[in-house]
Amino acid sequence: MNQTSNPAALDKLKLRIHALRAKTIANGCTEDEALSAAAKVAELLDRHDLSLSDVELRASPCERRVYETHRKKRIPLDDCIGAIARFCDCRVWREKNAAGESSYVFFGLGADIEVAHYLAELIDSAVRAELGRFKTSADYSRFRHQERHLANASFALGMVASIADRLLSIKASRDQVNESTGRGLVVLKTSVVDAELDKLDLKMRTQRSTSRMVSMTAYEAGGAAGASLAINPWLGESLGESQSRTAPKGR
């Protein structure tokens, strides 16, 4: 029985994602392991989607999943949120609550938005952790006090830009594999999500990107930190097996 006609199977898949979320850095799981596990779930989702017929996919309901930033100002994740949504075949927009705090709203098939929310949580956490390490580095100590705010922002921007590029590269590889089956899976899922999104009749506007001054030293350090995160969706082991990781150089 497929996972659309068997809600319990989809619930089981979501439970796996929740179990991975529980393996946070605070519980001893590194950013590398957590992000790699998230990519593994994305691979499982691809298998799940390929197991469904076109009719079943079109009948799959779309849902919302909100990621709260608890911040009024921009956060580094802003520059990666679009790549996360594309990686997970869903849509995303930003909303503000009565207090002026921003949140990201993922919209798409149930399991896809679970992975999107998980990735947002893990990348946000990883950037904060890596920025903390950067602040203890010799490179950071060379910045004058009045330059450190720019250095912090530049490091975070470089890191999320690197992660976004890698997510999109992995997504392109996943799509190529899926297309080799002879089905336009991404096109079909996109049409389903867009049709449901149209029904919401949302009034959304695209925010124009603005140029920003950066410290190239800090930006490149952030890029190196982002590149060191192991986001590998083609792991052969199952979720129940342990994942050994080599510590990135320079940590």
C-alpha positions, -999 to +999 in steps of 0.1 A: +000+000+000+014+034-009+020+062+016-008+084+004-035+057+009-019+047+041-016+078+064+002+057+090+032+052+066+035+090+061+032+095+098+061+070+103+082+090+078+074+122+097+084+105+130+118+097+115+122+134+108+112+143+143+137+118+156+164+134+136+154+168+149+158+155+184+195+147+176+205+183+180+239+197+187+230+200+223+224+163+224+259+155+210+251+155+173+274+176+151+261+200+124+277+177+099+258+146+111+225+164+114+227+180+079+238+147+064+208+130+081+185+156+067+197+150+032+192+113+038+156+120+046+153+140+014+165+109-005+138+088+013+112+114+002+123+111-034+118+073-032+084+080-016+073+103-044+085+079-071+065+052-055+033+072-060+013+074-092+006+108-108-030+105-097-020+099-061+005+128-062-022+151-075-045+140-047-019+147-020-029+175+003-007+206+008+001+220+043+018+249+060+048+247+083+060+278+101+096+284+112+098+312+138+129+334+139+119+353+171+138+382+155+126+415+140+157+421+119+172+400+091+190+368+101+216+349+080+190+322+071+172+348+049+199+342+023+194+304+023+157+300+028+149+300-009+174+273-016+159+252+012+124+255-003+137+245-038+156+216-022+123+204-007+100+211-037+079+236-017+072+273-015+082+297+012+074+333+022+080+355+051+054+369+075+055+392+105+035+388+137+020+416+158+053+421+176+071+426+143+090+393+145+095+374+112+087+338+104+091+317+073+061+298+061+068+266+041+039+254+019+039+221+001+034+183+005+034+173+042+067+154+043+085+179+021+077+208+045+088+187+075+123+184+059+123+221+049+115+231+085+142+207+098+168+221+074+160+256+083+164+248+120+197+230+115+213+255+092+202+284+115+218+265+144+249+256+124+255+293+114+253+304+150+277+276+161+302+283+134+301+321+140+308+314+176+339+294+166+350+321+142+349+347+170+376+327+188+399+324+158+431+342+151+416+358+119+388+373+140+412+388+165+429+408+138+397+428+131+395+461+150+366+464+174+346+487+151+350+462+122+337+432+140+300+437+133+308+438+096+330+407+100+302+388+118+277+396+091+302+388+063+311+354+078+274+344+082+266+356+046+295+336+032+285+305+051+248+305+040+257+314+004+280+283+004+253+261+019+227+274-005+249+267-035+255+232-023+218+225-017+210+236-052+238+215-067+225+184-048+190+192-058+200+193-095+217+159-091+186+145-074+163+158-101+185+143-128+183+109-111+145+112-108+141+123-144+160+092-155+130+072-144+110+089-173+087+109-150+086+146-147+082+143-109+094+179-100+071+194-127+041+174-113+048+183-077+053+220-086+020+221-104+002+205-074+017+230-049+012+260-072-025+250-078-031+248-040-012+280-034-034+298-059-064+288-039-051+307-009-052+339-029-022+354-011-010+389-018+028+384-019+055+408-031+090+400-041+116+417-020+143+434-041+178+423-031+202+450-021+240+452-023+259+448+009+294+457+020+313+427+032+347+418+046+361+394+021+383+378+047+353+370+069+331+361+039+356+336+026+360+321+061+322+317+063+323+301+028+349+276+040+327+268+071+297+262+049+317+240+025+329+219+054+294+208+063+287+172+050+255+174+031+255+141+012+222+126+001+237+095-016+247+077+016+242+039+014+233+033+050+198+034+064+187+060+090+191+034+118+228+029+111+255+051+126+272+078+104+308+084+111+322+118+101+357+131+097+362+164+115+367+193+091+402+207+090+410+239+108+384+234+136 
